[in-house]
Amino acid sequence: MTAASPGPGFSTTAEALRLREWLLGPGQATLVMDQFSAEDFHLIVDDRADVHVNSKDGRFYLGWFPLGRPGTDGEGWKIAVTGTAEVRGYQMSFDTETPSDVVAAAVARVLESSRQV
């Protein structure tokens, strides 16, 4: 069934308007953490139970803050890659309720784009 629009706007189908289920909730942080090997990364758990992962060359950082990163408004994940003299680095953040599947996908892509020199 298609609903015709009487004027400016759009037309759609009843099927297209059905509700969807979305991935919600923080999920399991192990989906993210299991991507790191002791061979290439340092992992530290601090006194707040926040987890910090650094590449051995110091250019990659991942922080997981289950209760929120101090001084922020609910930041749960922080990813940062240090730049070079020629190219700026970047960083991204996710809040505490971002599904770990989403963070794991972002981390996987960052790790895939790295290479040893």
N, C-alpha and C positions, 0 to 999 in steps of 0.2 A: 504494500500500500504506500503510495506517495502522496504527501500533503503538498499541494500547490500553494505557492506564495501569491497573495493577491497583488502585491506590489514589490517594491524594493526589498531585498532580503535573500533568503535561500529556501530551497525545498529539501526535504529529507524523507527518509523512510522510518516507519515505526521501529523497525529492527535497529536502525542506527541510534535510536534514542534510548535503547535498553541500557540499564545500569551495568557497570562493569565492576569486577573485583580488582582491587589494587593491592600490591604488596605494601603492607604497613607494619610498623613496629620495628624495633632495632634488630631483632633476629640474633644470630650467633656470630660473635666477633671472630670465632675461629675461621670463618670463611675468608676473612681478611688476613689474619695472622698466619694461617697455614701456607701462605704464598712466599714466606721468607725463610731462607735457609741460614743456619748458623755459619755456614761457609762464607756467605756474602754480606751478612747483616748482624748488627749488634741489637739485642733486645734487652730493655731495662724496664722493670716494674718498680715504680717509686712508692713512697710511703702512703700515698692516697689511692694506690692500686691503679694508677694511670699507667698506660703502657707506651713506651717510646721505642721506635725502631729506627735505626740509622744505618745507611749503607756504610761499608767499611771505608769508602773514600770520602765519606762525610757530606756528599752532595744530595742525598735523598733522606727525607725525614717523614715519618708517620707517627702521629700521636693519637692515641685512643683515650678518651676521657669519659668513662661511663657515667659519671655524675655531672659532667659538664666541665669544660676547661675554665680554670680560675680566671676571673676578669672578663669573661665573655657572657653572652646571653644564650646559653645552651649549646655552645659548640661542643660536639662530641668527637669529631675526627678532624685532624689537620694533616694535610699532605703538602710537602714543600720540596721543590727541586731547585738547588742553587744553580745560578747561571754561570757563565764564563765571562771573560773579559770582552768578548764580542757579542754575546747573546744573553739577555736577561733571563733569570729563572722565573718560576711561577709557583703559586700556591693555591690550594683549594680547601674549603672547609665544608663539613656536613654537620647537621645538628645531631643531638643525642638520639632522636627518633628516626633518623634516616636508616632504612633497612640495610643491614650489613651486606646483603647481596649487591646493592647498588654501589656501596663503597668498595667492595671486592672487585667489581667490574672496573671501576676507575683505577684502582691500584694495579690490577692485571694489565691494563692498557699502558700505564706509566712504565711498569716493569718490562713489558714487551718492547717498548720504544727505546729502552736503554741497550747499550752495547759496551763491551769492554774495549778499551783502547790500548 
